[in-house]
Structure formats: C-alpha cells, structure tokens
Amino acid sequence: RISDPRPTFIASIGARAADIITETMTARGHALRIALMAALLLIMCPLPAWGAKAAAKGAIPSTKRERKEAFVSGNDGTTFAEVSAIVAIVPLGAAARRALDVARGIRTNAKGETIDGSGAKVTSATHGIVADFVFLVVPAVAAMMSPEVGMPAAAGILSLVLHVGFRSIAKRDDWSFPDGVTSVFGEESKRHAPRPYLAAYRAAMTLATACAILAIDFHAFPRRLGKTRHHGIGLMDVGSGSFVLANALVSREARGVPPTKECHFGVEPYCLGYNLVVALHNTLPLLICGTVRAVMVYAFDYQQPVEEYGVYWNFFFTLAAVCAAGQVVKIPPEFSALAGALVLAAHQHFLTNRGIGEFIRGDTRGDDWHLLNKEGVFSLPGYYALYLMGVGVGNLLERSVLALHDARIASEGDKASKAKHGKAGDKWAWQWLLRLGILAGWFWGAALACHTYVEPVSRQSANAAYVLWMMAFNVQTLCAFVLGALLFPSAFGRTAKLLDVCNRRLLVVFLVANATTGIVNVSTDTMEMTDVEAWAAVFVHMAATCAAAVAVDSLLASLKGKVKAE
C-alpha cells in the first residue's frame, strides 16, 4: 500500500512555519511588534484631537499650549534670499575654521599625525571641538536670532578670518602641505567611500535644525522665519525637506552599494516580502521615535500646530514612510531622478486639478485617521519625489567623483594627482564644482518658475515648488562647503571635528535636541523670557546637544576599541 505523501508535506510546511515563528521571537522581533502595536493603538484609539480646536478660525487661545501654538504658527514667511543668506553663514564658518588652521600651520603630515607650524604634535582634541563650536554654531545662532544685526556681524568676523588665512597662504612657500592632505572628495578612486563634503553638509543641516526648533519658541526669534501655514517661505520650512534629501544623497541606492544579504526577523534574503521586512527593520527606530513623540505630546499637553502634519502625525512618521517606500520600490539609481520628476508632476496635478490642495488647506477634518492627519498623509508623495530626486543626484555625484579621478589620472598621472589634492590649483576639482553650481542654478530656475506660474511654495503639501526649492537650496549649500574646502585644502582634516562627530551621531543630535527643547518648553514659559535669556537658553541647548554627540561618539569608540582588544 502506497501512503499519501501530502500529510508529510503539510507537516513539513507546518514545521518550517513553526521554526520561522520561533526565530522571530527575538529581542528585535519583540521590539518590532511592540512598536507596531503602539503605532496601531495610536492610530485606532479614540484619543481627543487636542490640536483641532486651536486650528479653528476665530478660536481664542486660552491655555498655555494653545497660546504657544498660536505663537509659533500662522507665519507669512520671508524670501528665498534671506533663508539662503542665513544658512550660508554655516559653510562660511566652516571655511573660516579651515582658514584658522592654515594661519596657524596646523596640518596632517605623511604619518597621519596632527602637527602645528613648528612641527610639534597637536594632541588637544577638546580645543579643536571648542573652536569648531565657536566658528560653526555661534555664528549660526546669531544669524537666526538676529538676521538684521547678528548675521552681518558674524559674516564680517568670519570674512576677516578668511582674509587672515589668505594672507598666511601668500606669505608661506610650503602652504599646500601636500604630504598628508587627501582629496576634499575623499578617496576618489574608491567606490562607496565616505565623502567629506556630504558629511559636513548633513551635520551642518542637522545642527541648524536643532538650533531652530528651540529658537522659534522665543520672541527673540523673528516670526517670519518660522514655519508657514499654507504657502510661504520660512527658514524652518527647510528642515523637513533637507532631512529627506540628506538621507537620499547618502543612501545605499545613491552610492551604488549592493543590497545586504542578512537575515532579518527570520526572513531569508530573496524570499517573498524580504524588501518589506528590511524596510521595517531599517525604519524601526523612526517608528519608535514617532510613536514616543506622539504619546509624549498628548501626555504633557505639548504644543503641536495641527496644520503642520495633522493631529497624530509627526515628521518621524513622514521620514519612516519615505525611507520604507524607497527600499520597497526598487528603482535603478540612473532613472531615480526621472521617476521622482514623474511622481512630483502627478502629485502637483492632484493638488491643483483634483482639489487635494484645497482639501489640505481647508479647516474641516473628518473623523477618519487619514483625514485627521491629512497634512502628513497627503504630503507623502511630494517627499517621496524629493527622495527619489535626491537619490538620482547622489548617484550623479558619486559617479562624477569617480570620473573626476579618472580624468585627473589620465591627464597628470597618479603621483601628480595626489600632489594636486593639496593645492588650490586643482582645475579638475574646480570644474566639478562648476558643474555642481550649474545643477543648482537649474533647480533654482525650475523652483522659481513653479513658484510663480504653478503654485507658490507650500511645505504643508510638499508641492512642486517646495520640492524643487529644496533641491536648489541643498545643492547650493553643498557647493558652498566644497568651495570652502577647495579654497583651503591644506587645513587639518577634511571636515571639522564637530561636524564629523555629528555626522556619525545624527540620531543622537536630533533626539537630544528634541528632548532639551521639550524640557525647556515644559519647565518654563518661553514666551515670557527676555532676549538675553532666550540667547542664553539657545546657546546652552546647542552646547548640550553637541556635548552629548561627542560623549556618545567617544563612548562608542572606546567600547569598540575594547571589543577589538579582546
């Protein structure tokens, strides 16, 4: 008698399913389930729409939360030029910091040691970080808090330092110090190598955002620089778009890094749904942060203008959704910019011609979850288009750096190429910068055309003008950082120590900045503080944020060293 093989086959499938379930019962599996359950509870539970009443027209603020929401929202905005000028202080400070190194003769020799003009070793890392703070953070705070006085004063002082650096170069025959100087683009011949200009840009944008999220709560901060409600150009409108674009520029897709083959939550590579599991794994910290923030806002009755992202939504959820979509939907990086342009065109069509834009700007909300969070949900296509275009530009930058190295080698040879890294006469690098500037100019033209003829900039809906403005603004900022590095290529290090640390610990910087902002707002009435107290609070806030990043980086480095020693 021949036995039926189907029961054995079904039993093997059941055993395999039991093994997978057992494998998922790990710490990460528990964390994923807890985060997802918390998010579902937050979505489904009937929490009161704590910001909906304040959003109604004619509502008179009565509580502290409502007064703060009215204080930080409803701004008319400023101009493109003022936002660009304020943020330009940061790369100007980075260039001045490099000029100071050049003036003092601090450089890296062929052995990788940091030496001064006399050849003595420089061992004080704390001194370097303090100097970075003075040149990078202090001018940015001054420019934000007082654009009329602080920004010109900071620009004047930093320009004076630049002048000193240039005079030091003119007086010194060996100003280039080529021995220990590497390219400002990192290891040009190596694919997927860290790019110093991207590291400096990401860290600077994060520090500027960390400063602004607290500064907006004080009267000393100009209201026109805050987030706009429907349409407008504000300094704080830059933060969300810059974060999405910064993640896109350094993503695995942009740098051409092949996908990992690791097992996540018991799911093997190339299995059905593996991309979705990887996306959940990579966005888990953002989901947890978004859930915690939403619960804390409700628990502490913290201000949250609903016209920004909605009643329960916040930017952590936006960033998680965009990153997950980028990992689930695989698009070749060569066609990513084109795909982003198509998504953006479709998004703008629905905003303009299908009534989505009017619905987002309207005051009415339904009881469904997606209607309560209409700003956050319906702006996702715009942010996804920005991410795709960022991946395309990041891939273009990576390929152009490799092409720059090949062109230099073909023209001058390997030895001459390495020596050129330390000189301002590197024509190939300047040509690369010129091309990047042309790209920024193209995005500016497209952004201004959409802003004028299609629909004005709206961060609330992430429309075409906003997305193209973010592309132009951030590519322009990248140009500024590369320009400073090319002007003073002989300075110690390829990026400032503080920017390097913050780039490695971006999540720490952002979490600490949000935590200290919440502590200040809960413990004090920021609207009643004087200008002097506001300036002091912002400086202490930034010092604590930078100190936390440095401390975490040092701790993790020491732990890593102990693990290697063992």
Backbone torsions as a table, in degrees:
resi	resn	phi	psi	omega
1	ARG	NA	129.3	-179.6
2	ILE	-90.5	125.5	-179.3
3	SER	-78.4	151.9	179.0
4	ASP	-76.2	122.8	-177.6
5	PRO	-77.9	-10.3	-173.9
6	ARG	-64.8	-40.8	178.2
7	PRO	-60.6	-40.2	178.4
8	THR	-63.0	-41.2	-179.7
9	PHE	-64.5	-43.2	179.0
10	ILE	-65.1	-38.8	178.7
11	ALA	-63.8	-38.4	179.0
12	SER	-65.7	-38.6	177.3
13	ILE	-63.9	-43.0	178.4
14	GLY	-63.0	-39.4	178.1
15	ALA	-64.2	-40.9	178.8
16	ARG	-64.6	-41.1	178.5
17	ALA	-63.1	-39.8	178.1
18	ALA	-64.7	-38.0	177.6
19	ASP	-63.8	-41.9	179.2
20	ILE	-63.6	-42.7	178.9
21	ILE	-62.7	-40.5	178.7
22	THR	-64.0	-40.4	-179.6
23	GLU	-65.3	-32.7	-178.9
24	THR	-76.1	-12.1	178.8
25	MET	-81.4	61.3	178.4
26	THR	-116.3	179.4	178.8
27	ALA	-61.8	-41.9	179.2
28	ARG	-67.2	-38.4	178.2
29	GLY	-61.9	-44.5	176.5
30	HIS	-61.0	-43.3	-179.1
31	ALA	-62.4	-41.0	179.2
32	LEU	-63.9	-45.2	-179.0
33	ARG	-65.3	-40.4	179.7
34	ILE	-63.4	-42.8	-179.6
35	ALA	-64.5	-43.7	-179.4
36	LEU	-67.3	-39.4	178.2
37	MET	-65.1	-40.1	178.5
38	ALA	-64.9	-40.5	178.7
39	ALA	-65.0	-41.7	178.8
40	LEU	-65.3	-40.5	177.1
41	LEU	-62.5	-40.7	179.7
42	LEU	-64.1	-36.1	-178.8
43	ILE	-74.6	-42.6	-169.9
44	MET	-90.8	-26.8	-173.8
45	CYS	-71.5	148.6	-176.1
46	PRO	-82.4	61.2	175.0
47	LEU	-69.8	147.0	179.0
48	PRO	-68.1	142.4	177.0
49	ALA	-75.7	84.3	-168.8
50	TRP	-65.9	-19.0	-179.3
51	GLY	-102.7	-6.0	-172.6
52	ALA	-67.5	-37.4	-178.5
53	LYS	-67.2	-39.3	-179.0
54	ALA	-68.0	-22.3	-178.1
55	ALA	-81.5	-14.2	-177.6
56	ALA	-69.3	144.9	179.7
57	LYS	-66.5	139.1	176.4
58	GLY	80.2	1.1	179.7
59	ALA	-69.5	133.7	-179.6
60	ILE	-96.7	118.2	-179.6
61	PRO	-61.2	132.2	-179.5
62	SER	-120.5	-43.9	-179.5
63	THR	-87.5	168.9	178.4
64	LYS	-61.3	-40.7	-179.9
65	ARG	-63.3	-45.8	-178.6
66	GLU	-65.3	-36.7	177.8
67	ARG	-65.4	-38.7	178.8
68	LYS	-70.4	-37.4	177.4
69	GLU	-63.1	-41.6	177.4
70	ALA	-67.4	-30.3	-177.8
71	PHE	-71.5	-38.9	-174.3
72	VAL	-95.3	-3.9	-175.8
73	SER	-117.7	173.0	176.7
74	GLY	73.4	28.2	-178.9
75	ASN	-82.8	150.9	-179.0
76	ASP	-87.3	-17.9	177.7
77	GLY	91.6	-178.3	-177.7
78	THR	-131.3	-143.7	-177.3
79	THR	-116.8	161.7	174.8
80	PHE	-57.7	-41.1	-174.4
81	ALA	-64.8	-41.8	-177.5
82	GLU	-67.8	-41.0	178.2
83	VAL	-61.8	-45.1	180.0
84	SER	-64.3	-38.3	-178.9
85	ALA	-67.2	-40.0	-179.3
86	ILE	-65.5	-46.8	-177.9
87	VAL	-70.7	-27.9	179.5
88	ALA	-63.6	-17.3	177.5
89	ILE	-62.2	-31.8	-177.3
90	VAL	-68.2	-53.7	176.0
91	PRO	-64.4	-28.8	174.0
92	LEU	-64.1	-41.0	175.6
93	GLY	-64.2	-37.6	177.7
94	ALA	-64.6	-40.5	177.0
95	ALA	-65.8	-39.9	177.8
96	ALA	-65.1	-35.2	177.1
97	ARG	-63.9	-40.1	176.9
98	ARG	-67.5	-38.4	178.1
99	ALA	-62.4	-36.3	178.1
100	LEU	-64.6	-41.0	176.5
101	ASP	-60.8	-43.2	-179.8
102	VAL	-63.6	-42.9	-179.1
103	ALA	-63.7	-34.6	180.0
104	ARG	-88.0	-5.4	178.6
105	GLY	77.0	15.0	-179.3
106	ILE	-77.6	129.1	-176.1
107	ARG	-157.0	177.9	176.2
108	THR	-109.8	127.2	179.8
109	ASN	-85.2	-176.6	-176.3
110	ALA	-64.5	-22.3	179.3
111	LYS	-84.8	-3.3	-178.0
112	GLY	86.1	11.1	180.0
113	GLU	-92.0	145.7	177.3
114	THR	-89.0	120.4	-177.8
115	ILE	-128.8	159.9	177.1
116	ASP	-98.9	-168.8	-176.1
117	GLY	-63.4	-27.8	179.6
118	SER	-87.1	-4.0	-179.3
119	GLY	93.7	-1.3	179.3
120	ALA	-77.7	147.7	-179.7
121	LYS	-70.7	142.7	175.3
122	VAL	-105.7	115.9	-174.2
123	THR	-113.2	-6.5	-175.3
124	SER	-85.9	95.5	177.2
125	ALA	-73.5	-32.8	-179.8
126	THR	-62.7	-39.9	179.1
127	HIS	-60.8	-39.9	179.3
128	GLY	-65.6	-39.2	-179.6
129	ILE	-68.9	-37.9	177.2
130	VAL	-63.7	-42.5	177.4
131	ALA	-63.0	-39.8	176.4
132	ASP	-59.8	-43.6	179.7
133	PHE	-61.5	-42.3	-178.3
134	VAL	-66.2	-38.5	-175.4
135	PHE	-87.3	-25.3	-174.2
136	LEU	-104.3	-44.9	-173.0
137	VAL	-89.1	-46.4	-176.6
138	VAL	-59.2	-48.2	177.5
139	PRO	-62.4	-35.3	179.0
140	ALA	-65.1	-42.3	177.4
141	VAL	-62.4	-43.7	-179.8
142	ALA	-63.0	-40.9	-179.2
143	ALA	-67.4	-35.7	-179.7
144	MET	-75.9	-44.2	-174.5
145	MET	-75.1	-28.6	-177.9
146	SER	-145.4	78.3	-178.7
147	PRO	-61.5	-31.5	-177.0
148	GLU	-73.6	-33.3	-177.2
149	VAL	-115.3	-50.4	-175.0
150	GLY	-65.0	-39.7	-178.2
151	MET	-66.9	-47.4	176.6
152	PRO	-63.2	-37.8	179.8
153	ALA	-64.5	-45.5	179.1
154	ALA	-63.8	-43.0	179.2
155	ALA	-62.6	-39.4	179.3
156	GLY	-65.3	-44.3	-179.4
157	ILE	-65.6	-44.5	-179.9
158	LEU	-65.8	-37.5	177.4
159	SER	-64.9	-34.9	176.3
160	LEU	-63.3	-41.1	177.2
161	VAL	-64.3	-39.6	176.1
162	LEU	-60.0	-41.4	178.7
163	HIS	-61.3	-42.3	178.3
164	VAL	-61.4	-41.3	178.3
165	GLY	-62.9	-42.0	178.2
166	PHE	-64.8	-39.8	178.5
167	ARG	-65.7	-36.4	177.4
168	SER	-64.0	-38.1	177.7
169	ILE	-64.4	-42.8	-177.5
170	ALA	-65.9	-29.1	-177.3
171	LYS	-86.0	-11.7	-171.6
172	ARG	-113.4	131.8	-178.5
173	ASP	-75.8	-36.5	-176.5
174	ASP	-101.4	37.6	-172.5
175	TRP	-62.4	-24.0	-173.1
176	SER	-76.9	-26.6	-179.6
177	PHE	43.6	60.0	-170.4
178	PRO	-72.9	-13.2	-170.7
179	ASP	-57.4	-52.3	-174.4
180	GLY	-104.1	9.4	-175.7
181	VAL	-91.7	127.8	175.4
182	THR	-103.8	171.8	-177.7
183	SER	-63.6	146.3	176.9
184	VAL	-68.1	-10.8	178.0
185	PHE	-97.2	8.2	-177.7
186	GLY	84.2	-154.4	177.5
187	GLU	-79.9	97.3	-170.8
188	GLU	-62.1	-36.1	-175.2
189	SER	-81.3	-8.0	-174.5
190	LYS	-102.8	125.2	175.9
191	ARG	-70.5	146.5	176.0
192	HIS	65.7	15.6	179.3
193	ALA	-74.4	151.1	175.9
194	PRO	-60.4	138.6	179.6
195	ARG	-108.4	114.0	-174.6
196	PRO	-59.5	-36.8	-178.2
197	TYR	-67.3	-33.2	175.7
198	LEU	-70.5	-37.7	178.2
199	ALA	-63.0	-45.3	179.7
200	ALA	-63.7	-41.0	-179.9
201	TYR	-63.8	-47.2	-178.1
202	ARG	-63.3	-45.2	-179.4
203	ALA	-65.1	-40.9	-178.9
204	ALA	-65.1	-42.1	178.3
205	MET	-63.5	-38.1	179.4
206	THR	-67.0	-43.4	179.2
207	LEU	-65.5	-39.9	177.9
208	ALA	-63.4	-40.4	177.5
209	THR	-65.7	-42.0	178.9
210	ALA	-60.3	-36.5	178.3
211	CYS	-69.6	-44.2	-173.1
212	ALA	-69.5	-33.5	-174.6
213	ILE	-66.1	-24.3	173.8
214	LEU	-94.0	-38.8	-176.2
215	ALA	-59.6	-32.5	-177.4
216	ILE	-62.2	-22.2	-175.9
217	ASP	-81.4	-2.3	-178.7
218	PHE	-110.3	152.4	176.3
219	HIS	-66.7	-24.1	-179.6
220	ALA	-66.0	-22.0	179.7
221	PHE	-84.3	125.2	-178.9
222	PRO	-59.9	132.5	-176.5
223	ARG	-64.4	-31.7	-176.4
224	ARG	-65.0	-17.8	-178.6
225	LEU	-88.2	-6.7	-179.4
226	GLY	-75.8	-179.9	179.4
227	LYS	-68.1	136.0	176.8
228	THR	-84.4	157.7	-174.3
229	ARG	-82.5	-62.4	-177.7
230	HIS	-107.5	-65.1	178.3
231	HIS	-124.6	149.2	177.3
232	GLY	145.8	171.7	-176.3
233	ILE	-121.3	112.3	179.1
234	GLY	-127.3	153.1	178.1
235	LEU	-61.2	-40.3	-177.9
236	MET	-76.5	-12.4	172.6
237	ASP	-69.6	-17.4	-177.3
238	VAL	-74.1	-29.2	-170.3
239	GLY	-58.7	-52.0	-175.0
240	SER	-65.2	-45.7	179.7
241	GLY	-64.8	-37.5	179.9
242	SER	-67.3	-36.6	177.7
243	PHE	-63.9	-45.2	179.5
244	VAL	-62.8	-44.5	-178.4
245	LEU	-68.0	-39.4	178.9
246	ALA	-61.8	-40.8	176.5
247	ASN	-64.3	-36.7	-179.3
248	ALA	-69.0	-40.0	-176.2
249	LEU	-63.8	-31.0	-177.6
250	VAL	-108.6	13.5	-178.3
251	SER	-69.6	163.0	178.9
252	ARG	-61.8	-36.4	179.9
253	GLU	-66.0	-41.9	-178.7
254	ALA	-67.0	-38.0	-177.7
255	ARG	-87.1	-2.7	178.2
256	GLY	73.8	25.1	179.0
257	VAL	-77.0	128.6	179.8
258	PRO	-64.1	152.3	-179.0
259	PRO	-64.5	149.7	179.3
260	THR	-72.4	158.6	178.4
261	LYS	-118.4	31.7	-179.2
262	GLU	-84.5	155.8	176.2
263	CYS	-88.4	126.3	-179.3
264	HIS	-119.2	122.4	176.9
265	PHE	54.6	36.5	177.4
266	GLY	80.9	2.2	-179.8
267	VAL	-99.7	123.3	-177.9
268	GLU	-78.5	155.1	176.7
269	PRO	-59.1	150.7	177.6
270	TYR	67.7	10.1	172.7
271	CYS	-83.1	160.6	178.3
272	LEU	-62.1	127.6	179.9
273	GLY	84.3	8.3	-177.8
274	TYR	-65.0	-40.3	179.1
275	ASN	-60.5	-37.7	178.6
276	LEU	-66.7	-40.0	178.9
277	VAL	-65.4	-41.8	177.6
278	VAL	-63.0	-40.4	178.7
279	ALA	-62.6	-42.9	177.5
280	LEU	-63.7	-39.3	179.5
281	HIS	-63.5	-43.0	-175.9
282	ASN	-77.3	-27.2	-179.2
283	THR	-97.4	3.2	-179.3
284	LEU	-57.4	-45.2	177.8
285	PRO	-59.9	-37.8	179.3
286	LEU	-68.4	-39.3	177.4
287	LEU	-63.3	-41.0	179.0
288	ILE	-65.0	-45.8	179.9
289	CYS	-62.5	-41.5	178.8
290	GLY	-65.2	-40.7	178.9
291	THR	-66.3	-44.4	179.4
292	VAL	-62.3	-43.3	-179.8
293	ARG	-62.8	-43.2	-179.4
294	ALA	-62.7	-41.7	179.2
295	VAL	-67.6	-41.4	-178.8
296	MET	-67.0	-37.0	177.2
297	VAL	-60.1	-42.2	179.4
298	TYR	-71.9	-40.3	-176.1
299	ALA	-66.9	-38.8	-176.6
300	PHE	-99.2	7.4	-178.9
301	ASP	52.8	45.9	-175.3
302	TYR	-81.7	148.5	-178.5
303	GLN	-67.7	136.9	176.3
304	GLN	-155.4	94.1	178.5
305	PRO	-58.2	124.2	-173.5
306	VAL	-70.1	-19.4	-179.7
307	GLU	-74.0	-5.0	177.9
308	GLU	-79.1	-59.2	-178.0
309	TYR	-132.7	-9.9	-177.0
310	GLY	119.6	-169.8	-174.2
311	VAL	-76.7	-48.6	-176.4
312	TYR	-108.1	-14.7	-174.3
313	TRP	-77.9	156.1	169.9
314	ASN	-149.5	175.7	-172.0
315	PHE	-67.4	-26.0	177.1
316	PHE	-59.6	-40.7	178.4
317	PHE	-67.2	-39.1	176.4
318	THR	-60.7	-47.5	-179.1
319	LEU	-64.2	-40.2	178.7
320	ALA	-64.8	-43.4	-179.3
321	ALA	-64.6	-41.5	-179.0
322	VAL	-67.6	-44.2	178.8
323	CYS	-64.2	-40.6	178.5
324	ALA	-63.9	-42.7	178.9
325	ALA	-63.4	-37.9	178.7
326	GLY	-66.3	-27.8	-179.4
327	GLN	-90.8	-28.3	179.9
328	VAL	-78.7	-46.2	-179.8
329	VAL	-90.6	103.3	-176.6
330	LYS	-85.2	116.3	177.7
331	ILE	-121.4	130.7	177.2
332	PRO	-55.0	134.2	-175.8
333	PRO	-60.4	-26.3	178.6
334	GLU	-66.0	-27.0	-179.2
335	PHE	-108.0	7.7	-176.0
336	SER	-66.8	-42.2	-179.8
337	ALA	-63.2	-40.6	177.4
338	LEU	-64.1	-42.3	177.3
339	ALA	-62.5	-40.5	177.6
340	GLY	-63.2	-39.1	178.2
341	ALA	-64.8	-39.0	178.5
342	LEU	-66.9	-42.8	177.5
343	VAL	-62.4	-41.1	-179.8
344	LEU	-65.3	-41.6	178.7
345	ALA	-63.0	-42.9	178.1
346	ALA	-64.8	-40.9	179.0
347	HIS	-61.7	-45.2	179.5
348	GLN	-65.8	-35.5	177.2
349	HIS	-60.7	-46.0	179.6
350	PHE	-67.9	-35.1	177.9
351	LEU	-65.6	-42.0	-172.2
352	THR	-87.9	-44.0	-169.5
353	ASN	-103.3	-14.8	-177.7
354	ARG	-112.4	9.2	174.1
355	GLY	80.9	5.1	-179.6
356	ILE	-67.6	-38.5	179.3
357	GLY	-62.1	-45.0	178.2
358	GLU	-64.2	-37.3	178.7
359	PHE	-64.3	-41.8	179.5
360	ILE	-65.2	-40.0	-178.0
361	ARG	-78.2	-14.4	-179.1
362	GLY	-70.6	160.7	-178.4
363	ASP	-88.6	-14.3	-176.9
364	THR	-81.0	144.3	176.3
365	ARG	-136.1	144.3	175.0
366	GLY	-88.4	-173.1	-179.5
367	ASP	-94.2	-12.7	179.4
368	ASP	-72.6	156.2	-175.6
369	TRP	-62.3	-43.0	-177.8
370	HIS	-71.4	-21.5	176.1
371	LEU	-82.1	-35.4	175.2
372	LEU	-64.7	-28.5	-178.4
373	ASN	-116.0	41.6	-172.3
374	LYS	-62.9	-35.8	-179.8
375	GLU	-64.4	-44.5	-179.3
376	GLY	-71.2	-39.4	-175.3
377	VAL	-73.1	-48.1	-172.9
378	PHE	-82.2	-6.3	173.3
379	SER	-90.7	-7.7	-177.9
380	LEU	-58.5	-42.1	178.2
381	PRO	-58.6	-36.4	178.1
382	GLY	-65.7	-43.6	178.2
383	TYR	-68.1	-34.7	177.0
384	TYR	-66.2	-39.8	175.6
385	ALA	-62.4	-40.2	177.3
386	LEU	-62.7	-40.9	178.4
387	TYR	-63.0	-45.8	-179.7
388	LEU	-63.0	-42.3	178.4
389	MET	-66.5	-34.7	176.1
390	GLY	-65.7	-39.2	176.5
391	VAL	-62.3	-42.0	178.5
392	GLY	-62.7	-44.2	178.8
393	VAL	-67.7	-40.3	178.0
394	GLY	-61.9	-40.1	177.0
395	ASN	-66.3	-38.0	176.7
396	LEU	-62.9	-42.1	178.5
397	LEU	-63.7	-42.7	-179.3
398	GLU	-63.2	-46.1	-179.9
399	ARG	-67.6	-33.6	-179.4
400	SER	-71.2	-33.0	176.3
401	VAL	-65.8	-42.5	176.9
402	LEU	-63.6	-39.8	177.9
403	ALA	-67.4	-35.7	177.1
404	LEU	-61.2	-43.4	179.0
405	HIS	-63.2	-44.5	-179.4
406	ASP	-63.0	-39.8	-179.9
407	ALA	-66.4	-40.4	179.6
408	ARG	-66.1	-42.7	-180.0
409	ILE	-63.9	-44.5	-179.0
410	ALA	-64.2	-29.6	-176.4
411	SER	-89.1	-37.9	-169.0
412	GLU	-123.5	-10.6	-177.8
413	GLY	88.7	163.3	-173.7
414	ASP	-68.0	-44.5	-177.8
415	LYS	-65.6	-47.2	178.7
416	ALA	-62.5	-33.9	179.4
417	SER	-62.8	-44.5	-179.3
418	LYS	-66.0	-37.5	178.9
419	ALA	-67.6	-33.8	-178.7
420	LYS	-66.4	-23.8	-178.6
421	HIS	-57.3	-32.2	-175.9
422	GLY	-92.7	11.6	-177.0
423	LYS	-122.6	146.7	-179.9
424	ALA	-74.9	-7.3	-178.8
425	GLY	-90.6	19.6	179.6
426	ASP	-72.9	94.5	-172.8
427	LYS	-66.7	-30.2	-179.1
428	TRP	-66.9	-40.5	178.3
429	ALA	-66.8	-37.9	178.4
430	TRP	-67.8	-36.0	175.6
431	GLN	-65.8	-38.1	176.0
432	TRP	-61.1	-43.9	179.0
433	LEU	-64.0	-38.9	178.9
434	LEU	-62.1	-42.0	178.4
435	ARG	-63.9	-39.6	177.5
436	LEU	-64.4	-38.4	176.8
437	GLY	-64.8	-38.0	176.6
438	ILE	-64.0	-39.6	177.0
439	LEU	-62.4	-42.4	177.6
440	ALA	-62.6	-40.6	178.4
441	GLY	-63.7	-37.2	177.6
442	TRP	-63.9	-43.9	178.9
443	PHE	-65.2	-37.6	177.7
444	TRP	-62.4	-42.8	178.3
445	GLY	-61.5	-43.1	179.4
446	ALA	-66.1	-40.5	-179.7
447	ALA	-64.6	-44.9	-179.6
448	LEU	-66.2	-36.7	178.2
449	ALA	-64.7	-45.9	178.2
450	CYS	-66.0	-39.0	-180.0
451	HIS	-63.2	-34.9	-175.1
452	THR	-88.4	-40.7	-168.9
453	TYR	-108.9	-18.2	-177.2
454	VAL	-106.1	-68.7	178.5
455	GLU	-159.9	136.5	179.6
456	PRO	-60.6	160.6	-178.0
457	VAL	-55.8	133.7	177.6
458	SER	-142.0	106.8	174.3
459	ARG	-68.9	-30.7	-177.2
460	GLN	-58.3	-40.5	-179.3
461	SER	-105.9	-3.4	-177.8
462	ALA	51.3	54.6	-176.9
463	ASN	-77.3	-177.0	-174.4
464	ALA	-63.1	-41.2	-179.5
465	ALA	-63.1	-39.1	179.6
466	TYR	-67.6	-45.4	-178.7
467	VAL	-62.2	-45.1	-179.8
468	LEU	-68.7	-33.7	174.9
469	TRP	-63.4	-42.7	178.7
470	MET	-62.9	-39.7	176.5
471	MET	-62.1	-48.2	-178.9
472	ALA	-64.4	-46.3	-176.8
473	PHE	-62.8	-44.5	-176.0
474	ASN	-76.1	-37.1	174.7
475	VAL	-64.7	-37.7	175.2
476	GLN	-61.1	-41.8	178.5
477	THR	-65.9	-38.5	174.7
478	LEU	-59.8	-42.3	177.5
479	CYS	-58.5	-40.7	-178.6
480	ALA	-64.9	-40.7	179.5
481	PHE	-68.2	-40.9	178.5
482	VAL	-66.5	-38.1	178.2
483	LEU	-60.2	-45.9	178.3
484	GLY	-61.9	-37.3	179.3
485	ALA	-69.8	-34.5	179.5
486	LEU	-75.4	-29.1	178.0
487	LEU	-69.5	-35.8	-179.2
488	PHE	-129.1	68.2	-176.3
489	PRO	-71.8	-16.5	-175.3
490	SER	-87.7	-0.7	-178.6
491	ALA	-64.7	154.5	179.6
492	PHE	-63.2	128.1	176.4
493	GLY	76.9	154.7	179.4
494	ARG	-86.8	-24.5	173.7
495	THR	-137.3	157.9	176.9
496	ALA	-62.1	146.0	-177.2
497	LYS	-56.6	-44.1	-178.5
498	LEU	-63.8	-42.8	178.5
499	LEU	-65.2	-37.5	178.9
500	ASP	-62.9	-43.5	179.7
501	VAL	-66.3	-46.0	-178.6
502	CYS	-65.2	-32.3	177.3
503	ASN	-65.1	-38.3	178.6
504	ARG	-73.2	-26.7	-176.0
505	ARG	-120.7	49.6	-178.1
506	LEU	-61.0	-42.6	-178.4
507	LEU	-64.7	-38.5	177.5
508	VAL	-62.2	-45.7	179.6
509	VAL	-59.5	-46.1	-176.2
510	PHE	-68.6	-41.5	-179.6
511	LEU	-67.8	-44.4	179.4
512	VAL	-64.4	-41.2	179.0
513	ALA	-62.2	-42.9	177.7
514	ASN	-66.6	-38.6	-180.0
515	ALA	-65.3	-47.0	-179.7
516	THR	-67.1	-34.7	175.7
517	THR	-62.6	-43.6	177.7
518	GLY	-64.2	-41.1	179.9
519	ILE	-62.4	-43.9	-179.9
520	VAL	-63.6	-42.2	-177.2
521	ASN	-71.6	-34.6	-179.7
522	VAL	-75.4	-37.6	-174.4
523	SER	-85.4	-21.9	-178.0
524	THR	-134.0	165.2	173.2
525	ASP	-99.3	96.4	-173.8
526	THR	-64.0	-24.9	-178.5
527	MET	-73.0	-15.5	-179.6
528	GLU	-99.2	-1.0	-176.9
529	MET	-83.0	146.5	179.0
530	THR	-74.7	171.4	179.9
531	ASP	-63.9	-39.8	179.7
532	VAL	-64.0	-43.9	178.4
533	GLU	-64.9	-36.2	178.7
534	ALA	-65.6	-45.5	178.3
535	TRP	-60.3	-44.5	-179.8
536	ALA	-62.8	-42.5	-179.6
537	ALA	-62.9	-41.4	-179.0
538	VAL	-67.5	-41.0	179.2
539	PHE	-65.0	-42.8	178.2
540	VAL	-64.9	-40.9	177.5
541	HIS	-58.3	-46.2	-179.6
542	MET	-70.0	-38.1	177.9
543	ALA	-63.4	-42.5	179.1
544	ALA	-65.6	-39.1	179.0
545	THR	-64.0	-47.0	179.4
546	CYS	-66.4	-39.6	179.4
547	ALA	-64.0	-38.7	178.6
548	ALA	-64.1	-42.1	178.9
549	ALA	-63.1	-43.0	179.7
550	VAL	-65.8	-41.1	-178.9
551	ALA	-65.5	-45.6	179.5
552	VAL	-64.0	-40.9	179.6
553	ASP	-63.8	-42.4	178.8
554	SER	-66.0	-41.5	179.9
555	LEU	-62.7	-47.0	-179.4
556	LEU	-66.9	-34.6	177.5
557	ALA	-66.2	-40.8	178.4
558	SER	-67.2	-40.2	177.0
559	LEU	-64.1	-39.8	178.3
560	LYS	-64.5	-38.1	177.7
561	GLY	-65.7	-38.5	178.2
562	LYS	-66.2	-39.7	178.9
563	VAL	-63.6	-41.2	178.6
564	LYS	-65.3	-38.5	-179.6
565	ALA	-65.1	-36.3	-179.9
566	GLU	-74.7	NA	NA
